């Protein structure tokens, strides 16, 4: 029996600062789940120009074309985002908007973690935007972590046991959904 290769996940952080809890959560997941998947943290969405509709294929910036190829090639997308002013961070929304005129997110499995002080509005908005562009979402693969600073240390270690369990469950369900023939990764 041939073993399935590890799923390739493209990870996007809505928090772009070096001290971003969201970026650190993704780095922690990359380390913790390295035996089960390859997580590529795509951390240059802040370099994208502002989205502009109606561009021809030749007019779409190269950096955006490369991003869309990365999304298309990934087995799944893992998004971890804060909430800025009760909404989606602009750089993340801009990156998603660039995908609107393509089909790269259509039926693409996506896991969403919103980690913020509150986060409810950003989480709701991200779910709506992702559903609108056709991403494949489930209740088991999206998680809101309110009060992130009390649950995750500055180095990205998850010290709140309930949060750790919820993230591990999200990852387990997500990775199992990516394997063929329901062969568990765990």
Residue frames as a rotation matrix with the C-alpha (Angstrom) as fourth column:
UNK 1
0.585 0.811 0.000 0.00
0.811 -0.585 0.000 0.00
0.000 0.000 -1.000 0.00
UNK 2
-0.299 -0.678 0.671 1.37
0.661 -0.654 -0.367 3.37
0.689 0.334 0.644 -1.00
UNK 3
-0.172 0.185 -0.968 1.53
0.879 -0.414 -0.236 5.95
-0.444 -0.891 -0.091 1.76
UNK 4
0.695 0.460 0.552 -0.01
0.644 -0.740 -0.194 9.33
0.320 0.490 -0.811 1.09
UNK 5
-0.457 -0.842 0.286 2.40
0.596 -0.529 -0.604 12.26
0.660 -0.106 0.744 1.18
UNK 6
-0.471 0.245 -0.847 1.94
0.740 -0.414 -0.531 14.76
-0.480 -0.877 0.014 3.95
UNK 7
0.548 0.716 0.432 -0.64
0.834 -0.508 -0.215 17.43
0.066 0.478 -0.876 3.10
UNK 8
-0.670 -0.710 0.218 0.78
0.709 -0.699 -0.096 20.81
0.220 0.091 0.971 2.14
UNK 9
0.451 0.802 -0.391 -0.86
0.879 -0.475 0.039 23.71
-0.154 -0.362 -0.919 3.99
UNK 10
-0.402 -0.463 0.790 -0.42
0.521 -0.825 -0.218 27.33
0.753 0.324 0.573 3.02
UNK 11
0.073 0.365 -0.928 -0.64
0.988 -0.150 0.019 29.41
-0.133 -0.919 -0.372 6.20
UNK 12
-0.207 -0.032 0.978 -1.67
0.393 -0.918 0.053 33.07
0.896 0.395 0.203 6.17
UNK 13
-0.354 0.074 -0.932 -1.49
0.908 -0.212 -0.362 35.41
-0.224 -0.975 0.007 9.14
UNK 14
0.518 0.596 0.614 -3.65
0.665 -0.732 0.151 38.49
0.539 0.330 -0.775 9.29
UNK 15
0.917 -0.324 -0.231 -1.20
-0.025 -0.625 0.780 39.88
-0.397 -0.710 -0.581 11.86
UNK 16
0.762 -0.618 0.191 1.99
0.345 0.138 -0.928 41.01
0.548 0.774 0.318 10.18
UNK 17
0.550 -0.596 0.585 3.97
-0.761 -0.647 0.057 42.57
0.344 -0.477 -0.809 13.03
UNK 18
-0.338 -0.779 -0.528 6.95
-0.383 0.626 -0.679 40.58
0.860 -0.027 -0.510 14.39
UNK 19
-0.928 -0.007 0.373 5.12
-0.367 0.197 -0.909 40.29
-0.067 -0.980 -0.186 17.73
UNK 20
-0.141 0.945 -0.296 1.85
-0.898 0.004 0.441 39.05
0.418 0.327 0.847 16.21
UNK 21
-0.275 0.164 0.947 0.25
-0.641 0.703 -0.308 36.29
-0.716 -0.692 -0.088 18.28
UNK 22
0.753 0.658 -0.002 -1.32
-0.413 0.470 -0.780 34.96
-0.513 0.588 0.626 15.10
UNK 23
0.453 -0.695 -0.558 2.01
-0.681 0.134 -0.720 34.62
0.575 0.707 -0.413 13.33
UNK 24
-0.524 -0.697 0.489 3.43
-0.843 0.345 -0.413 32.90
0.119 -0.629 -0.768 16.43
UNK 25
0.184 0.667 0.722 0.48
-0.570 0.671 -0.474 30.51
-0.801 -0.324 0.504 16.62
UNK 26
0.904 0.128 -0.407 1.16
-0.423 0.392 -0.817 29.50
0.055 0.911 0.408 13.01
UNK 27
-0.014 -0.984 -0.176 4.85
-0.777 0.122 -0.617 29.01
0.629 0.128 -0.767 13.76
UNK 28
-0.435 -0.067 0.898 3.92
-0.794 0.499 -0.348 26.86
-0.425 -0.864 -0.270 16.75
UNK 29
0.605 0.729 0.319 1.53
-0.436 0.639 -0.633 24.77
-0.666 0.244 0.705 14.62
UNK 30
0.615 -0.471 -0.632 4.22
-0.636 0.178 -0.751 24.34
0.466 0.864 -0.190 11.96
UNK 31
-0.490 -0.843 0.221 6.51
-0.792 0.326 -0.516 22.87
0.363 -0.428 -0.828 14.63
UNK 32
-0.361 0.395 0.845 3.89
-0.691 0.495 -0.527 20.82
-0.626 -0.774 0.095 16.51
UNK 33
0.592 0.724 0.354 2.36
-0.247 0.581 -0.775 19.24
-0.767 0.372 0.523 13.39
UNK 34
0.004 -0.698 -0.716 5.51
-0.961 -0.202 0.191 18.79
-0.278 0.687 -0.671 11.30
UNK 35
-0.803 -0.283 0.524 5.10
-0.217 0.958 0.186 15.00
-0.555 0.036 -0.831 11.40
UNK 36
-0.170 0.880 0.443 1.59
0.533 0.461 -0.710 15.26
-0.829 0.115 -0.547 9.93
UNK 37
0.775 0.448 0.446 1.80
0.619 -0.399 -0.677 18.05
-0.125 0.800 -0.586 7.35
UNK 38
-0.488 -0.855 0.177 4.03
0.873 -0.478 0.098 20.60
0.001 0.202 0.979 5.69
UNK 39
0.650 0.663 -0.372 2.99
0.671 -0.730 -0.128 24.11
-0.356 -0.167 -0.920 6.71
UNK 40
-0.416 -0.699 0.582 4.35
0.864 -0.504 0.012 26.89
0.284 0.507 0.813 4.53
UNK 41
0.196 0.442 -0.875 3.91
0.685 -0.701 -0.200 30.24
-0.702 -0.560 -0.440 6.24
UNK 42
-0.071 -0.099 0.993 3.26
0.899 -0.437 0.021 32.77
0.432 0.894 0.120 3.49
UNK 43
0.217 0.089 -0.972 4.28
0.835 -0.533 0.138 36.03
-0.506 -0.841 -0.190 5.12
UNK 44
-0.826 -0.559 -0.075 4.47
0.439 -0.722 0.535 38.60
-0.353 0.409 0.841 2.34
UNK 45
0.013 0.904 0.426 0.83
0.991 -0.069 0.117 39.60
0.135 0.421 -0.897 1.90
UNK 46
0.482 0.120 -0.868 1.79
0.450 -0.884 0.127 43.04
-0.752 -0.452 -0.480 3.22
UNK 47
-0.601 -0.759 -0.250 3.82
0.093 -0.377 0.922 43.52
-0.794 0.531 0.297 0.01
UNK 48
-0.312 0.562 0.766 0.75
0.939 0.305 0.159 43.19
-0.145 0.769 -0.623 -2.25
UNK 49
-0.972 0.129 0.195 -0.50
-0.071 -0.957 0.281 46.32
0.223 0.260 0.940 -4.00
UNK 50
-0.475 0.875 0.098 -4.07
-0.457 -0.150 -0.877 47.33
-0.752 -0.461 0.471 -3.30
UNK 51
-0.430 0.421 0.798 -6.60
0.650 0.758 -0.050 45.15
-0.627 0.497 -0.600 -5.09
UNK 52
-0.478 0.321 -0.818 -7.91
-0.635 -0.770 0.070 46.58
-0.607 0.552 0.572 -8.34
UNK 53
0.086 0.594 0.800 -10.70
0.260 0.761 -0.594 44.88
-0.962 0.259 -0.089 -10.25
UNK 54
0.886 0.444 -0.134 -10.93
-0.033 -0.228 -0.973 44.64
-0.463 0.866 -0.188 -14.00
UNK 55
0.036 -0.943 -0.330 -7.24
-0.790 -0.229 0.569 44.03
-0.612 0.240 -0.753 -14.66
UNK 56
0.675 0.034 -0.737 -6.20
-0.581 0.641 -0.502 41.80
0.455 0.767 0.453 -17.52
UNK 57
0.924 -0.352 -0.152 -4.06
0.383 0.823 0.420 38.78
-0.023 -0.446 0.895 -16.72
UNK 58
0.139 -0.921 0.364 -1.00
0.741 -0.147 -0.655 40.67
0.657 0.361 0.662 -17.94
UNK 59
0.039 -0.065 0.997 -1.76
-0.272 -0.961 -0.052 43.57
0.962 -0.269 -0.055 -15.58
UNK 60
0.958 0.285 -0.034 -2.01
-0.060 0.317 0.947 41.43
0.280 -0.905 0.321 -12.43
UNK 61
0.355 -0.883 0.309 1.20
-0.927 -0.374 -0.004 41.94
0.119 -0.285 -0.951 -10.42
UNK 62
-0.082 -0.516 -0.853 3.66
-0.387 0.805 -0.450 39.04
0.919 0.293 -0.266 -10.45
UNK 63
-0.902 -0.284 0.326 3.63
-0.391 0.213 -0.896 38.76
0.185 -0.935 -0.303 -6.64
UNK 64
-0.121 0.946 0.301 -0.14
-0.853 0.056 -0.519 38.25
-0.508 -0.320 0.800 -6.74
UNK 65
0.446 0.233 -0.864 0.08
-0.757 0.613 -0.226 35.66
0.477 0.755 0.450 -9.53
UNK 66
-0.523 -0.728 -0.443 2.65
-0.299 0.643 -0.705 33.73
0.798 -0.236 -0.554 -7.47
UNK 67
-0.753 0.337 0.565 0.35
-0.593 0.024 -0.805 33.88
-0.285 -0.941 0.182 -4.43
UNK 68
0.294 0.940 -0.176 -2.58
-0.921 0.229 -0.315 32.54
-0.256 0.255 0.933 -6.43
UNK 69
0.163 -0.342 -0.925 -0.38
-0.521 0.766 -0.376 29.67
0.838 0.544 -0.054 -7.68
UNK 70
-0.856 -0.507 0.106 0.61
-0.323 0.362 -0.874 28.87
0.405 -0.782 -0.474 -4.08
UNK 71
-0.330 0.832 0.446 -3.05
-0.794 0.011 -0.608 28.82
-0.511 -0.555 0.656 -2.99
UNK 72
0.489 0.549 -0.677 -3.94
-0.854 0.460 -0.243 26.60
0.178 0.697 0.694 -5.95
UNK 73
-0.102 -0.656 -0.748 -1.07
-0.407 0.714 -0.570 24.16
0.908 0.246 -0.339 -5.24
UNK 74
-0.766 -0.197 0.612 -1.84
-0.639 0.119 -0.760 23.80
0.077 -0.973 -0.217 -1.53
UNK 75
-0.691 0.544 -0.476 -3.95
0.447 0.839 0.310 20.94
0.568 0.001 -0.823 -0.22
UNK 76
0.419 0.817 -0.397 -5.48
0.866 -0.226 0.447 23.33
0.275 -0.531 -0.801 2.29
UNK 77
-0.193 -0.381 0.904 -5.25
0.075 -0.925 -0.373 26.87
0.978 -0.004 0.207 3.61
UNK 78
0.102 0.139 -0.985 -4.71
0.982 0.146 0.123 27.70
0.161 -0.979 -0.121 7.28
UNK 79
-0.060 -0.029 0.998 -5.61
0.153 -0.988 -0.019 31.26
0.986 0.151 0.064 8.27
UNK 80
0.025 0.038 -0.999 -4.87
1.000 0.006 0.025 32.76
0.007 -0.999 -0.038 11.67
UNK 81
-0.302 -0.041 0.952 -5.98
0.447 -0.889 0.103 36.35
0.842 0.457 0.287 12.10
UNK 82
-0.815 0.106 -0.569 -6.46
0.480 -0.425 -0.767 39.05
-0.323 -0.899 0.295 14.70
UNK 83
0.339 0.890 0.304 -9.32
0.935 -0.354 -0.004 41.52
0.104 0.286 -0.953 14.70
UNK 84
-0.824 -0.553 -0.127 -8.56
0.558 -0.830 -0.004 45.14
-0.103 -0.074 0.992 13.86
UNK 85
-0.828 0.534 -0.169 -11.25
-0.499 -0.840 -0.212 47.70
-0.255 -0.092 0.962 14.70
UNK 86
-0.084 0.836 0.542 -13.93
-0.348 0.485 -0.802 44.95
-0.934 -0.256 0.251 14.78
UNK 87
0.812 0.360 -0.459 -13.00
-0.533 0.138 -0.835 43.73
-0.237 0.923 0.304 11.30
UNK 88
0.766 -0.553 0.329 -10.58
0.628 0.752 -0.198 41.76
-0.139 0.358 0.923 9.11
UNK 89
0.041 -0.825 -0.564 -7.05
0.181 -0.549 0.816 43.19
-0.983 -0.136 0.127 8.96
UNK 90
0.586 0.260 -0.768 -6.65
-0.549 -0.570 -0.611 45.13
-0.596 0.780 -0.191 5.70
UNK 91
-0.378 -0.813 -0.444 -3.66
-0.899 0.206 0.387 43.13
-0.223 0.545 -0.808 4.41
UNK 92
-0.779 0.153 0.608 -5.53
0.093 0.987 -0.129 39.83
-0.620 -0.045 -0.784 4.76
UNK 93
0.317 0.948 -0.036 -8.71
0.196 -0.103 -0.975 41.20
-0.928 0.302 -0.218 3.18
UNK 94
0.314 -0.292 -0.904 -6.61
-0.824 -0.556 -0.107 42.63
-0.471 0.779 -0.415 0.33
UNK 95
-0.762 -0.646 0.033 -4.94
-0.566 0.691 0.450 39.24
-0.314 0.324 -0.892 -0.29
UNK 96
-0.465 0.678 0.569 -8.31
0.418 0.735 -0.534 37.47
-0.780 -0.011 -0.625 -0.34
UNK 97
0.461 0.663 -0.590 -9.74
-0.190 -0.576 -0.795 40.12
-0.867 0.478 -0.140 -2.67
UNK 98
-0.281 -0.641 -0.714 -6.99
-0.887 -0.110 0.448 39.37
-0.365 0.760 -0.538 -5.20
UNK 99
-0.931 -0.079 0.357 -8.37
-0.010 0.982 0.190 35.82
-0.365 0.173 -0.915 -5.36
UNK 100
-0.139 0.985 -0.099 -11.92
-0.222 -0.129 -0.967 36.96
-0.965 -0.112 0.236 -6.19
UNK 101
0.376 0.309 -0.874 -11.49
-0.875 -0.193 -0.445 36.88
-0.306 0.931 0.198 -9.96
UNK 102
-0.586 -0.562 -0.584 -9.94
-0.682 0.731 -0.018 33.40
0.437 0.388 -0.811 -9.83
UNK 103
0.577 0.774 -0.260 -11.22
-0.502 0.587 0.635 30.04
0.645 -0.235 0.727 -8.67
UNK 104
-0.367 -0.868 -0.333 -8.26
-0.243 0.436 -0.867 29.13
0.898 -0.237 -0.371 -6.44
UNK 105
-0.818 0.105 0.566 -10.37
-0.568 0.012 -0.823 29.18
-0.093 -0.994 0.050 -3.28
UNK 106
0.158 0.940 -0.304 -13.32
-0.949 0.230 0.216 27.34
0.273 0.254 0.928 -4.84
UNK 107
0.889 0.310 -0.336 -13.74
-0.189 0.919 0.347 24.09
0.416 -0.245 0.876 -2.88
UNK 108
-0.179 -0.981 -0.077 -10.32
-0.084 0.094 -0.992 24.67
0.980 -0.171 -0.099 -1.27
UNK 109
0.488 0.325 -0.810 -10.34
0.725 0.366 0.584 23.34
0.486 -0.872 -0.057 2.30
UNK 110
-0.203 -0.488 0.849 -9.74
-0.141 -0.843 -0.519 26.20
0.969 -0.225 0.103 4.73
UNK 111
0.170 0.168 -0.971 -9.18
0.941 0.266 0.211 26.16
0.293 -0.949 -0.113 8.48
UNK 112
0.067 -0.035 0.997 -9.69
0.052 -0.998 -0.038 29.48
0.996 0.055 -0.065 10.24
UNK 113
0.014 -0.098 -0.995 -8.42
0.997 0.073 0.007 30.59
0.072 -0.993 0.098 13.63
UNK 114
0.286 0.063 0.956 -9.28
0.081 -0.996 0.042 34.08
0.955 0.066 -0.290 14.82
UNK 115
0.111 -0.369 -0.923 -7.12
0.977 0.212 0.032 34.95
0.183 -0.905 0.384 17.82
UNK 116
-0.298 -0.082 0.951 -7.81
0.188 -0.982 -0.026 38.39
0.936 0.171 0.308 19.27
UNK 117
-0.955 0.057 0.292 -8.87
-0.291 -0.386 -0.875 40.34
0.063 -0.921 0.385 22.33
UNK 118
-0.089 0.972 0.219 -12.49
-0.588 0.127 -0.799 39.76
-0.804 -0.200 0.560 21.30
UNK 119
-0.851 -0.525 0.005 -12.51
-0.274 0.453 0.848 38.67
-0.447 0.721 -0.529 17.65
UNK 120
-0.216 0.842 0.495 -16.20
0.392 0.539 -0.746 37.92
-0.894 0.033 -0.446 17.05
UNK 121
0.612 0.508 -0.606 -16.73
-0.266 -0.590 -0.763 40.48
-0.745 0.628 -0.225 14.28
UNK 122
-0.170 -0.754 -0.634 -13.55
-0.952 -0.040 0.304 39.59
-0.255 0.655 -0.711 12.38
UNK 123
-0.801 -0.113 0.588 -14.35
-0.102 0.993 0.052 35.89
-0.590 -0.018 -0.807 12.70
UNK 124
0.181 0.956 0.231 -17.87
0.339 0.159 -0.927 36.38
-0.923 0.246 -0.295 11.34
UNK 125
0.566 -0.004 -0.824 -16.56
-0.611 -0.673 -0.417 38.59
-0.553 0.740 -0.383 8.53
UNK 126
-0.512 -0.833 -0.209 -13.82
-0.795 0.368 0.482 36.14
-0.325 0.413 -0.851 7.56
UNK 127
-0.577 0.380 0.723 -16.28
0.254 0.925 -0.283 33.24
-0.776 0.020 -0.630 7.47
UNK 128
0.522 0.832 -0.190 -18.62
0.122 -0.293 -0.948 35.28
-0.844 0.471 -0.254 5.25
UNK 129
0.309 -0.496 -0.812 -15.83
-0.868 -0.495 -0.028 36.36
-0.388 0.713 -0.584 2.87
UNK 130
-0.726 -0.657 0.202 -14.41
-0.544 0.729 0.416 32.84
-0.420 0.192 -0.887 2.64
UNK 131
-0.233 0.738 0.634 -17.85
0.415 0.665 -0.621 31.33
-0.879 0.118 -0.461 1.96
UNK 132
0.607 0.491 -0.625 -18.46
-0.251 -0.628 -0.737 34.01
-0.754 0.604 -0.258 -0.67
UNK 133
0.044 -0.668 -0.743 -15.32
-0.989 -0.132 0.061 33.02
-0.139 0.732 -0.667 -2.61
UNK 134
0.597 0.404 -0.694 -16.26
-0.608 0.791 -0.062 29.34
0.524 0.459 0.718 -2.40
UNK 135
-0.533 -0.833 0.146 -13.82
-0.714 0.351 -0.605 28.10
0.453 -0.427 -0.782 0.24
UNK 136
0.181 0.515 -0.838 -14.64
0.074 0.842 0.534 24.75
0.981 -0.159 0.114 1.81
UNK 137
-0.593 -0.298 0.748 -15.29
-0.639 -0.390 -0.663 25.38
0.489 -0.871 0.041 5.51
UNK 138
0.019 0.653 -0.757 -16.76
0.393 0.692 0.606 23.39
0.919 -0.309 -0.243 8.37
UNK 139
0.774 0.349 0.528 -17.79
-0.329 -0.492 0.806 24.14
0.541 -0.798 -0.266 11.92
UNK 140
0.891 -0.440 -0.112 -15.00
0.387 0.607 0.694 21.85
-0.237 -0.662 0.711 13.16
UNK 141
0.020 -0.943 0.331 -12.27
0.999 0.007 -0.040 23.74
0.036 0.332 0.943 11.26
UNK 142
-0.093 -0.139 0.986 -12.88
0.133 -0.983 -0.126 27.24
0.987 0.119 0.110 12.50
UNK 143
0.143 -0.031 -0.989 -12.07
0.965 0.227 0.133 28.53
0.221 -0.973 0.062 15.94
UNK 144
0.448 0.022 0.894 -12.43
-0.067 -0.996 0.058 31.83
0.892 -0.086 -0.444 17.75
UNK 145
-0.049 -0.531 -0.846 -9.88
0.945 0.250 -0.211 32.44
0.324 -0.810 0.490 20.50
UNK 146
0.613 0.286 0.736 -11.00
0.037 -0.942 0.335 35.47
0.789 -0.178 -0.588 22.49
UNK 147
0.865 -0.336 0.373 -8.60
-0.474 -0.299 0.829 36.86
-0.167 -0.893 -0.417 25.08
UNK 148
0.793 -0.537 -0.290 -5.59
0.145 0.627 -0.765 35.50
0.592 0.564 0.575 23.20
UNK 149
0.006 -0.875 0.484 -3.00
-0.508 -0.419 -0.752 37.20
0.861 -0.242 -0.447 25.42
UNK 150
0.089 0.090 0.992 -4.23
-0.980 0.186 0.071 35.22
-0.178 -0.979 0.104 28.42
UNK 151
0.820 0.358 0.446 -4.13
-0.292 0.933 -0.212 31.92
-0.492 0.044 0.870 26.51
UNK 152
0.740 -0.617 0.268 -1.01
0.587 0.399 -0.705 32.13
0.328 0.679 0.657 24.36
UNK 153
0.388 -0.686 -0.616 2.43
0.537 -0.374 0.756 33.22
-0.749 -0.624 0.223 25.54
UNK 154
0.550 -0.221 -0.805 4.47
-0.497 -0.862 -0.103 35.87
-0.671 0.457 -0.584 23.73
UNK 155
-0.572 -0.808 -0.144 6.54
-0.629 0.320 0.709 33.10
-0.526 0.496 -0.691 22.08
UNK 156
-0.267 0.575 -0.773 3.41
-0.876 0.190 0.444 31.43
0.402 0.796 0.452 20.65
UNK 157
-0.918 -0.042 -0.394 3.13
0.101 0.937 -0.335 28.54
0.383 -0.347 -0.856 23.11
UNK 158
-0.004 0.986 0.166 -0.46
-0.416 -0.153 0.896 27.74
0.909 -0.066 0.411 23.94
UNK 159
-0.901 -0.434 -0.003 -0.65
-0.147 0.312 -0.939 27.43
0.409 -0.845 -0.345 27.72
UNK 160
-0.277 0.888 0.366 -4.42
-0.894 -0.098 -0.437 27.41
-0.353 -0.448 0.821 28.16
UNK 161
-0.810 -0.131 0.571 -5.40
-0.076 0.990 0.119 23.72
-0.581 0.054 -0.812 28.12
UNK 162
0.194 0.955 0.225 -8.90
0.313 0.157 -0.937 24.31
-0.930 0.252 -0.269 26.68
UNK 163
0.594 -0.053 -0.803 -7.45
-0.645 -0.628 -0.436 26.39
-0.481 0.777 -0.407 23.83
UNK 164
-0.517 -0.852 -0.077 -4.69
-0.774 0.428 0.467 23.83
-0.365 0.301 -0.881 23.22
UNK 165
-0.540 0.409 0.735 -7.27
0.251 0.913 -0.323 21.05
-0.803 0.010 -0.596 23.01
UNK 166
0.539 0.815 -0.212 -9.47
0.084 -0.302 -0.949 23.10
-0.838 0.494 -0.231 20.66
UNK 167
0.290 -0.525 -0.800 -6.57
-0.899 -0.435 -0.040 23.92
-0.327 0.731 -0.599 18.31
UNK 168
-0.751 -0.589 0.298 -5.35
-0.485 0.799 0.355 20.31
-0.448 0.122 -0.886 18.32
UNK 169
-0.167 0.789 0.591 -8.87
0.380 0.605 -0.700 19.11
-0.910 0.108 -0.401 17.53
UNK 170
0.660 0.361 -0.659 -9.21
-0.373 -0.604 -0.704 21.66
-0.652 0.710 -0.264 14.70
UNK 171
-0.145 -0.819 -0.556 -5.91
-0.964 -0.011 0.267 20.52
-0.225 0.574 -0.787 13.20
UNK 172
-0.746 -0.101 0.658 -6.76
-0.120 0.993 0.017 16.83
-0.655 -0.066 -0.753 13.58
UNK 173
0.256 0.924 0.283 -10.14
0.329 0.191 -0.925 17.24
-0.909 0.330 -0.255 11.88
UNK 174
0.605 -0.055 -0.794 -8.65
-0.616 -0.665 -0.423 19.46
-0.505 0.745 -0.436 9.16
UNK 175
-0.432 -0.868 -0.244 -5.75
-0.859 0.314 0.404 17.13
-0.275 0.384 -0.881 8.38
UNK 176
-0.599 0.283 0.749 -7.98
0.149 0.958 -0.244 14.06
-0.787 -0.034 -0.616 8.42
UNK 177
0.523 0.843 -0.124 -10.32
0.070 -0.188 -0.980 15.78
-0.850 0.504 -0.157 5.96
UNK 178
0.369 -0.469 -0.802 -7.38
-0.870 -0.478 -0.121 16.25
-0.327 0.743 -0.584 3.58
UNK 179
-0.673 -0.645 0.362 -6.31
-0.498 0.757 0.423 12.61
-0.547 0.104 -0.831 3.49
UNK 180
-0.230 0.570 -0.789 -7.74
-0.867 0.248 0.432 10.31
0.442 0.783 0.437 0.87
UNK 181
-0.097 0.325 -0.941 -9.71
0.010 0.945 0.325 7.19
0.995 0.022 -0.095 1.68
UNK 182
0.723 0.443 0.531 -10.22
-0.440 -0.298 0.847 8.55
0.533 -0.846 -0.021 5.21
UNK 183
0.314 -0.705 -0.636 -6.80
0.717 0.615 -0.328 7.28
0.623 -0.353 0.698 6.27
UNK 184
0.978 0.138 -0.155 -6.10
0.208 -0.655 0.726 9.13
-0.002 -0.743 -0.670 9.48
UNK 185
0.320 -0.895 0.310 -2.92
-0.137 -0.367 -0.920 11.17
0.937 0.252 -0.241 9.81
UNK 186
-0.096 -0.284 0.954 -3.00
-0.937 -0.299 -0.183 10.58
0.337 -0.911 -0.237 13.55
